[in-house]
Amino acid sequence: MDNPIYANGFRVAVSQMETQLMFRVDTPQFDEKDQMTGIERKDVADIRISPILAKTLRDILVQHVDAYEKQFGEIKMGDQQS
């Protein structure tokens, strides 16, 4: 793969015929006093897949996350982080 894509956020939309995965990069914006003034959001990929492929992707992601957590420990989400 010649051009890897980095993303730190995503959205998902589904219909009967497809699942749409929209990946983005969110970059915080700061003023001259280093106060955050907002977030710049740039869409970097729009991927559409069939429901069968979406389900296959889900299963593969679950397997990989489980393997990661066995090796490195539980991934803490949102308010679980300390």
N, CA, C and O atoms as a CHARMM CRD file, in Angstrom:
* protein
*
  328
    1    1 MET  N      0.85100  -1.17200   0.00000 PROA 1      0.00000
    2    1 MET  CA     0.00000   0.00000   0.00000 PROA 1      0.00000
    3    1 MET  C      0.89800   1.23500   0.00000 PROA 1      0.00000
    4    1 MET  O      1.69200   1.43100   0.92000 PROA 1      0.00000
    5    2 ASP  N      0.77100   2.04700  -1.01000 PROA 2      0.00000
    6    2 ASP  CA     1.66300   3.18100  -1.18800 PROA 2      0.00000
    7    2 ASP  C      1.31000   4.39200  -0.33100 PROA 2      0.00000
    8    2 ASP  O      2.20200   5.11900   0.10600 PROA 2      0.00000
    9    3 ASN  N      0.02600   4.61900  -0.08600 PROA 3      0.00000
   10    3 ASN  CA    -0.40100   5.82700   0.62100 PROA 3      0.00000
   11    3 ASN  C     -1.25400   5.48400   1.82900 PROA 3      0.00000
   12    3 ASN  O     -2.48100   5.53700   1.74900 PROA 3      0.00000
   13    4 PRO  N     -0.62000   5.12600   2.96200 PROA 4      0.00000
   14    4 PRO  CA    -1.43100   4.82400   4.14600 PROA 4      0.00000
   15    4 PRO  C     -2.19400   6.06900   4.59800 PROA 4      0.00000
   16    4 PRO  O     -1.74000   7.19600   4.40100 PROA 4      0.00000
   17    5 ILE  N     -3.35900   5.84400   5.20600 PROA 5      0.00000
   18    5 ILE  CA    -4.20500   6.93500   5.68300 PROA 5      0.00000
   19    5 ILE  C     -4.25200   6.87700   7.19900 PROA 5      0.00000
   20    5 ILE  O     -4.48800   5.81600   7.77600 PROA 5      0.00000
   21    6 TYR  N     -4.02600   8.02000   7.85000 PROA 6      0.00000
   22    6 TYR  CA    -4.16000   8.12400   9.30000 PROA 6      0.00000
   23    6 TYR  C     -5.50100   8.75200   9.61600 PROA 6      0.00000
   24    6 TYR  O     -5.91900   9.69900   8.95000 PROA 6      0.00000
   25    7 ALA  N     -6.17900   8.23000  10.62800 PROA 7      0.00000
   26    7 ALA  CA    -7.43900   8.81800  11.09200 PROA 7      0.00000
   27    7 ALA  C     -7.49300   8.70600  12.61000 PROA 7      0.00000
   28    7 ALA  O     -7.01100   7.72900  13.18300 PROA 7      0.00000
   29    8 ASN  N     -8.07700   9.70200  13.25500 PROA 8      0.00000
   30    8 ASN  CA    -8.27700   9.62900  14.70000 PROA 8      0.00000
   31    8 ASN  C     -9.74900   9.76200  15.07200 PROA 8      0.00000
   32    8 ASN  O    -10.08900   9.94800  16.24100 PROA 8      0.00000
   33    9 GLY  N    -10.61400   9.66500  14.07300 PROA 9      0.00000
   34    9 GLY  CA   -12.04700   9.68800  14.31600 PROA 9      0.00000
   35    9 GLY  C    -12.78300   9.07100  13.14200 PROA 9      0.00000
   36    9 GLY  O    -12.22400   8.91000  12.05700 PROA 9      0.00000
   37   10 PHE  N    -14.04500   8.72700  13.37100 PROA 10     0.00000
   38   10 PHE  CA   -14.83200   8.13100  12.29600 PROA 10     0.00000
   39   10 PHE  C    -16.31600   8.27400  12.58900 PROA 10     0.00000
   40   10 PHE  O    -16.72800   8.56000  13.71300 PROA 10     0.00000
   41   11 ARG  N    -17.10200   8.06800  11.54500 PROA 11     0.00000
   42   11 ARG  CA   -18.56200   7.97300  11.63600 PROA 11     0.00000
   43   11 ARG  C    -18.98400   6.75400  10.85200 PROA 11     0.00000
   44   11 ARG  O    -18.29600   6.32400   9.92700 PROA 11     0.00000
   45   12 VAL  N    -20.12000   6.20000  11.23000 PROA 12     0.00000
   46   12 VAL  CA   -20.65600   5.04300  10.52800 PROA 12     0.00000
   47   12 VAL  C    -22.10200   5.33800  10.15000 PROA 12     0.00000
   48   12 VAL  O    -22.86900   5.85100  10.96600 PROA 12     0.00000
   49   13 ALA  N    -22.47100   5.01800   8.92400 PROA 13     0.00000
   50   13 ALA  CA   -23.86000   5.11400   8.47700 PROA 13     0.00000
   51   13 ALA  C    -24.21600   3.78000   7.83400 PROA 13     0.00000
   52   13 ALA  O    -23.39700   3.18100   7.13600 PROA 13     0.00000
   53   14 VAL  N    -25.42900   3.32300   8.07000 PROA 14     0.00000
   54   14 VAL  CA   -25.84300   2.03900   7.50800 PROA 14     0.00000
   55   14 VAL  C    -27.16800   2.17100   6.77700 PROA 14     0.00000
   56   14 VAL  O    -28.03100   2.97100   7.13800 PROA 14     0.00000
   57   15 SER  N    -27.29700   1.37200   5.75300 PROA 15     0.00000
   58   15 SER  CA   -28.56200   1.20000   5.04700 PROA 15     0.00000
   59   15 SER  C    -28.72100  -0.29100   4.80900 PROA 15     0.00000
   60   15 SER  O    -27.85200  -1.08100   5.17600 PROA 15     0.00000
   61   16 GLN  N    -29.81600  -0.66900   4.20400 PROA 16     0.00000
   62   16 GLN  CA   -30.04200  -2.08400   3.92700 PROA 16     0.00000
   63   16 GLN  C    -28.98800  -2.63500   2.96600 PROA 16     0.00000
   64   16 GLN  O    -28.67100  -3.82300   3.00900 PROA 16     0.00000
   65   17 MET  N    -28.44900  -1.78300   2.10600 PROA 17     0.00000
   66   17 MET  CA   -27.54500  -2.23900   1.05800 PROA 17     0.00000
   67   17 MET  C    -26.06300  -2.07100   1.36400 PROA 17     0.00000
   68   17 MET  O    -25.23100  -2.76300   0.77900 PROA 17     0.00000
   69   18 GLU  N    -25.72100  -1.15500   2.27800 PROA 18     0.00000
   70   18 GLU  CA   -24.29400  -0.91000   2.52100 PROA 18     0.00000
   71   18 GLU  C    -24.05200  -0.29800   3.88900 PROA 18     0.00000
   72   18 GLU  O    -24.95200   0.24500   4.52900 PROA 18     0.00000
   73   19 THR  N    -22.80600  -0.40600   4.30800 PROA 19     0.00000
   74   19 THR  CA   -22.29500   0.28500   5.49200 PROA 19     0.00000
   75   19 THR  C    -21.25900   1.28000   5.00300 PROA 19     0.00000
   76   19 THR  O    -20.38100   0.94100   4.20900 PROA 19     0.00000
   77   20 GLN  N    -21.36600   2.50300   5.47900 PROA 20     0.00000
   78   20 GLN  CA   -20.43400   3.55600   5.08200 PROA 20     0.00000
   79   20 GLN  C    -19.56900   3.90700   6.29100 PROA 20     0.00000
   80   20 GLN  O    -20.08600   4.23200   7.36000 PROA 20     0.00000
   81   21 LEU  N    -18.24900   3.83800   6.11200 PROA 21     0.00000
   82   21 LEU  CA   -17.27400   4.19400   7.14100 PROA 21     0.00000
   83   21 LEU  C    -16.58300   5.47000   6.67400 PROA 21     0.00000
   84   21 LEU  O    -15.89400   5.47400   5.65300 PROA 21     0.00000
   85   22 MET  N    -16.77100   6.55200   7.42700 PROA 22     0.00000
   86   22 MET  CA   -16.17600   7.84400   7.06600 PROA 22     0.00000
   87   22 MET  C    -15.10900   8.18300   8.11200 PROA 22     0.00000
   88   22 MET  O    -15.42600   8.44400   9.27200 PROA 22     0.00000
   89   23 PHE  N    -13.86100   8.17600   7.69100 PROA 23     0.00000
   90   23 PHE  CA   -12.74500   8.43400   8.59300 PROA 23     0.00000
   91   23 PHE  C    -12.30300   9.88300   8.47900 PROA 23     0.00000
   92   23 PHE  O    -12.39800  10.48900   7.41200 PROA 23     0.00000
   93   24 ARG  N    -11.81900  10.43400   9.58600 PROA 24     0.00000
   94   24 ARG  CA   -11.41900  11.83500   9.61500 PROA 24     0.00000
   95   24 ARG  C    -10.21400  12.02800  10.53300 PROA 24     0.00000
   96   24 ARG  O     -9.85400  11.15100  11.31900 PROA 24     0.00000
   97   25 VAL  N     -9.60300  13.20800  10.40600 PROA 25     0.00000
   98   25 VAL  CA    -8.55800  13.64600  11.32200 PROA 25     0.00000
   99   25 VAL  C     -9.07000  14.90900  12.01000 PROA 25     0.00000
  100   25 VAL  O     -9.41100  15.89000  11.34900 PROA 25     0.00000
  101   26 ASP  N     -9.12000  14.87600  13.33500 PROA 26     0.00000
  102   26 ASP  CA    -9.49100  16.03800  14.13700 PROA 26     0.00000
  103   26 ASP  C     -8.21900  16.64400  14.71300 PROA 26     0.00000
  104   26 ASP  O     -7.43600  15.95500  15.36700 PROA 26     0.00000
  105   27 THR  N     -8.01300  17.95000  14.46500 PROA 27     0.00000
  106   27 THR  CA    -6.82300  18.64400  14.95100 PROA 27     0.00000
  107   27 THR  C     -7.25200  19.82400  15.80900 PROA 27     0.00000
  108   27 THR  O     -7.96100  20.70600  15.32400 PROA 27     0.00000
  109   28 PRO  N     -6.83700  19.86200  17.08400 PROA 28     0.00000
  110   28 PRO  CA    -7.20300  20.99700  17.92300 PROA 28     0.00000
  111   28 PRO  C     -6.56100  22.28900  17.40800 PROA 28     0.00000
  112   28 PRO  O     -5.43000  22.28100  16.92300 PROA 28     0.00000
  113   29 GLN  N     -7.29700  23.39100  17.52200 PROA 29     0.00000
  114   29 GLN  CA    -6.80900  24.71100  17.11400 PROA 29     0.00000
  115   29 GLN  C     -6.62700  25.56300  18.37100 PROA 29     0.00000
  116   29 GLN  O     -7.46700  25.53600  19.27100 PROA 29     0.00000
  117   30 PHE  N     -5.52900  26.31800  18.42900 PROA 30     0.00000
  118   30 PHE  CA    -5.20100  27.12400  19.60300 PROA 30     0.00000
  119   30 PHE  C     -4.97600  28.57500  19.21100 PROA 30     0.00000
  120   30 PHE  O     -4.55000  28.86900  18.09500 PROA 30     0.00000
  121   31 ASP  N     -5.26800  29.48300  20.14600 PROA 31     0.00000
  122   31 ASP  CA    -4.98600  30.90100  19.91800 PROA 31     0.00000
  123   31 ASP  C     -3.57700  31.22400  20.40000 PROA 31     0.00000
  124   31 ASP  O     -2.83800  30.33300  20.82000 PROA 31     0.00000
  125   32 GLU  N     -3.20900  32.49800  20.33800 PROA 32     0.00000
  126   32 GLU  CA    -1.85400  32.92100  20.73000 PROA 32     0.00000
  127   32 GLU  C     -1.57000  32.70400  22.20900 PROA 32     0.00000
  128   32 GLU  O     -0.40800  32.71700  22.61400 PROA 32     0.00000
  129   33 LYS  N     -2.60900  32.50500  23.03300 PROA 33     0.00000
  130   33 LYS  CA    -2.42900  32.24600  24.46700 PROA 33     0.00000
  131   33 LYS  C     -2.51500  30.75600  24.78900 PROA 33     0.00000
  132   33 LYS  O     -2.66700  30.37200  25.94900 PROA 33     0.00000
  133   34 ASP  N     -2.41600  29.92700  23.76400 PROA 34     0.00000
  134   34 ASP  CA    -2.49800  28.46800  23.89500 PROA 34     0.00000
  135   34 ASP  C     -3.82300  27.98700  24.46500 PROA 34     0.00000
  136   34 ASP  O     -3.88600  26.92500  25.08500 PROA 34     0.00000
  137   35 GLN  N     -4.87600  28.75700  24.26000 PROA 35     0.00000
  138   35 GLN  CA    -6.22300  28.32600  24.63500 PROA 35     0.00000
  139   35 GLN  C     -6.85400  27.64400  23.41500 PROA 35     0.00000
  140   35 GLN  O     -6.79900  28.17100  22.30400 PROA 35     0.00000
  141   36 MET  N     -7.44400  26.48600  23.63000 PROA 36     0.00000
  142   36 MET  CA    -8.06500  25.78900  22.51200 PROA 36     0.00000
  143   36 MET  C     -9.29500  26.56400  22.04500 PROA 36     0.00000
  144   36 MET  O    -10.16800  26.91300  22.83900 PROA 36     0.00000
  145   37 THR  N     -9.34200  26.82200  20.76100 PROA 37     0.00000
  146   37 THR  CA   -10.43600  27.60900  20.19000 PROA 37     0.00000
  147   37 THR  C    -11.40300  26.76300  19.36800 PROA 37     0.00000
  148   37 THR  O    -12.47800  27.23300  18.99500 PROA 37     0.00000
  149   38 GLY  N    -11.03200  25.53600  19.08900 PROA 38     0.00000
  150   38 GLY  CA   -11.89600  24.66900  18.30100 PROA 38     0.00000
  151   38 GLY  C    -11.13000  23.49400  17.76100 PROA 38     0.00000
  152   38 GLY  O     -9.97600  23.25500  18.11700 PROA 38     0.00000
  153   39 ILE  N    -11.79300  22.76700  16.89700 PROA 39     0.00000
  154   39 ILE  CA   -11.18800  21.59100  16.28700 PROA 39     0.00000
  155   39 ILE  C    -11.38500  21.68100  14.77700 PROA 39     0.00000
  156   39 ILE  O    -12.49700  21.88200  14.28800 PROA 39     0.00000
  157   40 GLU  N    -10.28900  21.52700  14.05700 PROA 40     0.00000
  158   40 GLU  CA   -10.37700  21.43800  12.59700 PROA 40     0.00000
  159   40 GLU  C    -10.63000  19.98400  12.23800 PROA 40     0.00000
  160   40 GLU  O     -9.90200  19.10000  12.69000 PROA 40     0.00000
  161   41 ARG  N    -11.64200  19.72400  11.44100 PROA 41     0.00000
  162   41 ARG  CA   -12.00400  18.36100  11.05700 PROA 41     0.00000
  163   41 ARG  C    -11.80500  18.19800   9.55700 PROA 41     0.00000
  164   41 ARG  O    -12.34000  18.96700   8.75800 PROA 41     0.00000
  165   42 LYS  N    -11.01800  17.17500   9.18500 PROA 42     0.00000
  166   42 LYS  CA   -10.75800  16.91000   7.77400 PROA 42     0.00000
  167   42 LYS  C    -11.11700  15.46300   7.46600 PROA 42     0.00000
  168   42 LYS  O    -10.58500  14.54200   8.08700 PROA 42     0.00000
  169   43 ASP  N    -12.01800  15.26100   6.50900 PROA 43     0.00000
  170   43 ASP  CA   -12.35700  13.91200   6.06300 PROA 43     0.00000
  171   43 ASP  C    -11.21400  13.35800   5.22900 PROA 43     0.00000
  172   43 ASP  O    -10.69900  14.03100   4.33600 PROA 43     0.00000
  173   44 VAL  N    -10.81700  12.10200   5.53500 PROA 44     0.00000
  174   44 VAL  CA    -9.68000  11.51100   4.82400 PROA 44     0.00000
  175   44 VAL  C    -10.03500  10.24600   4.05500 PROA 44     0.00000
  176   44 VAL  O     -9.27500   9.83200   3.17900 PROA 44     0.00000
  177   45 ALA  N    -11.17600   9.61700   4.36100 PROA 45     0.00000
  178   45 ALA  CA   -11.56300   8.41200   3.62100 PROA 45     0.00000
  179   45 ALA  C    -13.05800   8.16400   3.79000 PROA 45     0.00000
  180   45 ALA  O    -13.62500   8.39800   4.85700 PROA 45     0.00000
  181   46 ASP  N    -13.67900   7.69100   2.72600 PROA 46     0.00000
  182   46 ASP  CA   -15.08900   7.31400   2.71900 PROA 46     0.00000
  183   46 ASP  C    -15.15500   5.92200   2.10600 PROA 46     0.00000
  184   46 ASP  O    -14.98300   5.76100   0.89800 PROA 46     0.00000
  185   47 ILE  N    -15.40400   4.91600   2.94400 PROA 47     0.00000
  186   47 ILE  CA   -15.37100   3.52400   2.50300 PROA 47     0.00000
  187   47 ILE  C    -16.76600   2.93900   2.62900 PROA 47     0.00000
  188   47 ILE  O    -17.40500   3.04700   3.67600 PROA 47     0.00000
  189   48 ARG  N    -17.23400   2.32100   1.55500 PROA 48     0.00000
  190   48 ARG  CA   -18.56700   1.70300   1.55100 PROA 48     0.00000
  191   48 ARG  C    -18.41300   0.21200   1.29500 PROA 48     0.00000
  192   48 ARG  O    -17.75200  -0.20900   0.34600 PROA 48     0.00000
  193   49 ILE  N    -19.04300  -0.58300   2.17000 PROA 49     0.00000
  194   49 ILE  CA   -18.93000  -2.03200   2.08000 PROA 49     0.00000
  195   49 ILE  C    -20.31100  -2.67500   2.23800 PROA 49     0.00000
  196   49 ILE  O    -21.24700  -2.05800   2.74700 PROA 49     0.00000
  197   50 SER  N    -20.41100  -3.91800   1.79300 PROA 50     0.00000
  198   50 SER  CA   -21.67000  -4.66300   1.89500 PROA 50     0.00000
  199   50 SER  C    -21.92100  -5.06100   3.35200 PROA 50     0.00000
  200   50 SER  O    -20.98800  -5.07100   4.15600 PROA 50     0.00000
  201   51 PRO  N    -23.17400  -5.39000   3.70200 PROA 51     0.00000
  202   51 PRO  CA   -23.45500  -5.86900   5.05700 PROA 51     0.00000
  203   51 PRO  C    -22.65000  -7.11900   5.42200 PROA 51     0.00000
  204   51 PRO  O    -22.22100  -7.26700   6.56700 PROA 51     0.00000
  205   52 ILE  N    -22.44500  -8.01400   4.46000 PROA 52     0.00000
  206   52 ILE  CA   -21.65600  -9.22400   4.74500 PROA 52     0.00000
  207   52 ILE  C    -20.21900  -8.85800   5.09200 PROA 52     0.00000
  208   52 ILE  O    -19.65500  -9.39000   6.04800 PROA 52     0.00000
  209   53 LEU  N    -19.62500  -7.95300   4.31800 PROA 53     0.00000
  210   53 LEU  CA   -18.25400  -7.53600   4.60400 PROA 53     0.00000
  211   53 LEU  C    -18.18900  -6.76900   5.92900 PROA 53     0.00000
  212   53 LEU  O    -17.21200  -6.90400   6.66500 PROA 53     0.00000
  213   54 ALA  N    -19.20700  -5.97200   6.24100 PROA 54     0.00000
  214   54 ALA  CA   -19.24100  -5.25300   7.52000 PROA 54     0.00000
  215   54 ALA  C    -19.24100  -6.23100   8.68500 PROA 54     0.00000
  216   54 ALA  O    -18.53600  -6.02100   9.67200 PROA 54     0.00000
  217   55 LYS  N    -20.01500  -7.28400   8.57900 PROA 55     0.00000
  218   55 LYS  CA   -20.06800  -8.28400   9.65200 PROA 55     0.00000
  219   55 LYS  C    -18.74000  -9.02700   9.76700 PROA 55     0.00000
  220   55 LYS  O    -18.28100  -9.31100  10.87400 PROA 55     0.00000
  221   56 THR  N    -18.12500  -9.34200   8.63500 PROA 56     0.00000
  222   56 THR  CA   -16.81100  -9.98900   8.64100 PROA 56     0.00000
  223   56 THR  C    -15.77400  -9.08000   9.28500 PROA 56     0.00000
  224   56 THR  O    -14.96400  -9.53300  10.09200 PROA 56     0.00000
  225   57 LEU  N    -15.79600  -7.79600   8.93100 PROA 57     0.00000
  226   57 LEU  CA   -14.87500  -6.82300   9.52700 PROA 57     0.00000
  227   57 LEU  C    -15.06600  -6.74500  11.03400 PROA 57     0.00000
  228   57 LEU  O    -14.09200  -6.70800  11.78500 PROA 57     0.00000
  229   58 ARG  N    -16.32200  -6.71900  11.48000 PROA 58     0.00000
  230   58 ARG  CA   -16.61100  -6.70400  12.91500 PROA 58     0.00000
  231   58 ARG  C    -15.96900  -7.89700  13.61200 PROA 58     0.00000
  232   58 ARG  O    -15.30500  -7.73900  14.63600 PROA 58     0.00000
  233   59 ASP  N    -16.16700  -9.09100  13.05700 PROA 59     0.00000
  234   59 ASP  CA   -15.62500 -10.29900  13.67900 PROA 59     0.00000
  235   59 ASP  C    -14.10700 -10.26200  13.75200 PROA 59     0.00000
  236   59 ASP  O    -13.52000 -10.64800  14.76200 PROA 59     0.00000
  237   60 ILE  N    -13.46900  -9.79600  12.68000 PROA 60     0.00000
  238   60 ILE  CA   -12.00600  -9.72100  12.66200 PROA 60     0.00000
  239   60 ILE  C    -11.51100  -8.69000  13.66800 PROA 60     0.00000
  240   60 ILE  O    -10.52400  -8.93300  14.36200 PROA 60     0.00000
  241   61 LEU  N    -12.18000  -7.54600  13.75800 PROA 61     0.00000
  242   61 LEU  CA   -11.78300  -6.51800  14.73000 PROA 61     0.00000
  243   61 LEU  C    -11.91800  -7.03100  16.16200 PROA 61     0.00000
  244   61 LEU  O    -11.04800  -6.76900  16.99200 PROA 61     0.00000
  245   62 VAL  N    -12.98500  -7.74900  16.45900 PROA 62     0.00000
  246   62 VAL  CA   -13.16100  -8.31800  17.80300 PROA 62     0.00000
  247   62 VAL  C    -12.00200  -9.26100  18.12400 PROA 62     0.00000
  248   62 VAL  O    -11.44800  -9.20800  19.22200 PROA 62     0.00000
  249   63 GLN  N    -11.63500 -10.11700  17.18100 PROA 63     0.00000
  250   63 GLN  CA   -10.51900 -11.04400  17.40200 PROA 63     0.00000
  251   63 GLN  C     -9.22200 -10.28900  17.68400 PROA 63     0.00000
  252   63 GLN  O     -8.46900 -10.65900  18.58500 PROA 63     0.00000
  253   64 HSD  N     -8.96200  -9.22900  16.91500 PROA 64     0.00000
  254   64 HSD  CA    -7.71500  -8.48200  17.08700 PROA 64     0.00000
  255   64 HSD  C     -7.70200  -7.66900  18.38100 PROA 64     0.00000
  256   64 HSD  O     -6.66500  -7.57600  19.03800 PROA 64     0.00000
  257   65 VAL  N     -8.82400  -7.08800  18.75000 PROA 65     0.00000
  258   65 VAL  CA    -8.88700  -6.34800  20.01400 PROA 65     0.00000
  259   65 VAL  C     -8.71500  -7.31500  21.18500 PROA 65     0.00000
  260   65 VAL  O     -7.99600  -7.00200  22.13500 PROA 65     0.00000
  261   66 ASP  N     -9.35200  -8.46900  21.13700 PROA 66     0.00000
  262   66 ASP  CA    -9.18600  -9.47200  22.19400 PROA 66     0.00000
  263   66 ASP  C     -7.72600  -9.88700  22.33200 PROA 66     0.00000
  264   66 ASP  O     -7.21100  -9.97500  23.44600 PROA 66     0.00000
  265   67 ALA  N     -7.05200 -10.14400  21.20600 PROA 67     0.00000
  266   67 ALA  CA    -5.63700 -10.53300  21.23700 PROA 67     0.00000
  267   67 ALA  C     -4.78100  -9.40500  21.80200 PROA 67     0.00000
  268   67 ALA  O     -3.86300  -9.65900  22.58200 PROA 67     0.00000
  269   68 TYR  N     -5.06800  -8.16800  21.41900 PROA 68     0.00000
  270   68 TYR  CA    -4.32400  -7.01100  21.93500 PROA 68     0.00000
  271   68 TYR  C     -4.47300  -6.92300  23.45000 PROA 68     0.00000
  272   68 TYR  O     -3.48900  -6.74200  24.16800 PROA 68     0.00000
  273   69 GLU  N     -5.71500  -7.05300  23.93500 PROA 69     0.00000
  274   69 GLU  CA    -5.94300  -6.93100  25.37600 PROA 69     0.00000
  275   69 GLU  C     -5.32300  -8.08300  26.15400 PROA 69     0.00000
  276   69 GLU  O     -4.91100  -7.89600  27.29900 PROA 69     0.00000
  277   70 LYS  N     -5.24800  -9.25600  25.56700 PROA 70     0.00000
  278   70 LYS  CA    -4.55800 -10.36400  26.23800 PROA 70     0.00000
  279   70 LYS  C     -3.08000 -10.05200  26.39700 PROA 70     0.00000
  280   70 LYS  O     -2.47600 -10.39800  27.41300 PROA 70     0.00000
  281   71 GLN  N     -2.49600  -9.40300  25.40200 PROA 71     0.00000
  282   71 GLN  CA    -1.06700  -9.11300  25.44700 PROA 71     0.00000
  283   71 GLN  C     -0.74500  -7.86700  26.26400 PROA 71     0.00000
  284   71 GLN  O      0.24200  -7.85500  27.00000 PROA 71     0.00000
  285   72 PHE  N     -1.56300  -6.81100  26.14900 PROA 72     0.00000
  286   72 PHE  CA    -1.20900  -5.51900  26.72700 PROA 72     0.00000
  287   72 PHE  C     -2.14400  -5.04000  27.84100 PROA 72     0.00000
  288   72 PHE  O     -1.85900  -4.02800  28.48200 PROA 72     0.00000
  289   73 GLY  N     -3.23100  -5.73300  28.08100 PROA 73     0.00000
  290   73 GLY  CA    -4.19200  -5.30900  29.09500 PROA 73     0.00000
  291   73 GLY  C     -5.39500  -4.62000  28.46200 PROA 73     0.00000
  292   73 GLY  O     -5.39500  -4.27300  27.28100 PROA 73     0.00000
  293   74 GLU  N     -6.42800  -4.43600  29.29900 PROA 74     0.00000
  294   74 GLU  CA    -7.68800  -3.88400  28.82100 PROA 74     0.00000
  295   74 GLU  C     -7.52500  -2.47200  28.27200 PROA 74     0.00000
  296   74 GLU  O     -6.81500  -1.64700  28.84600 PROA 74     0.00000
  297   75 ILE  N     -8.18000  -2.21300  27.17500 PROA 75     0.00000
  298   75 ILE  CA    -8.23200  -0.86600  26.60300 PROA 75     0.00000
  299   75 ILE  C     -9.32000  -0.11400  27.34300 PROA 75     0.00000
  300   75 ILE  O    -10.48100  -0.52200  27.32700 PROA 75     0.00000
  301   76 LYS  N     -8.95200   0.97900  27.99000 PROA 76     0.00000
  302   76 LYS  CA    -9.92100   1.77700  28.74500 PROA 76     0.00000
  303   76 LYS  C    -10.57900   2.76200  27.82100 PROA 76     0.00000
  304   76 LYS  O     -9.91600   3.40200  27.00500 PROA 76     0.00000
  305   77 MET  N    -11.88700   2.88700  27.94700 PROA 77     0.00000
  306   77 MET  CA   -12.67800   3.76900  27.07800 PROA 77     0.00000
  307   77 MET  C    -13.24200   4.94300  27.88000 PROA 77     0.00000
  308   77 MET  O    -13.70000   4.76600  29.00900 PROA 77     0.00000
  309   78 GLY  N    -13.20700   6.13500  27.29600 PROA 78     0.00000
  310   78 GLY  CA   -13.86900   7.31700  27.84800 PROA 78     0.00000
  311   78 GLY  C    -13.62100   7.54500  29.31900 PROA 78     0.00000
  312   78 GLY  O    -12.48300   7.78100  29.72500 PROA 78     0.00000
  313   79 ASP  N    -14.68300   7.47800  30.14300 PROA 79     0.00000
  314   79 ASP  CA   -14.56200   7.77400  31.56500 PROA 79     0.00000
  315   79 ASP  C    -13.87000   6.66600  32.35000 PROA 79     0.00000
  316   79 ASP  O    -13.66400   6.81900  33.55400 PROA 79     0.00000
  317   80 GLN  N    -13.50400   5.55900  31.71500 PROA 80     0.00000
  318   80 GLN  CA   -12.73700   4.49600  32.39000 PROA 80     0.00000
  319   80 GLN  C    -11.26200   4.88200  32.50300 PROA 80     0.00000
  320   80 GLN  O    -10.53300   4.30800  33.31200 PROA 80     0.00000
  321   81 GLN  N    -10.82000   5.84300  31.70200 PROA 81     0.00000
  322   81 GLN  CA    -9.40500   6.22000  31.69700 PROA 81     0.00000
  323   81 GLN  C     -9.07100   6.95200  32.98300 PROA 81     0.00000
  324   81 GLN  O     -9.86600   7.74200  33.49300 PROA 81     0.00000
  325   82 SER  N     -7.86800   6.67400  33.50300 PROA 82     0.00000
  326   82 SER  CA    -7.43900   7.36300  34.72200 PROA 82     0.00000
  327   82 SER  C     -6.02500   7.84600  34.59800 PROA 82     0.00000
  328   82 SER  O     -5.49400   8.45000  35.53000 PROA 82     0.00000
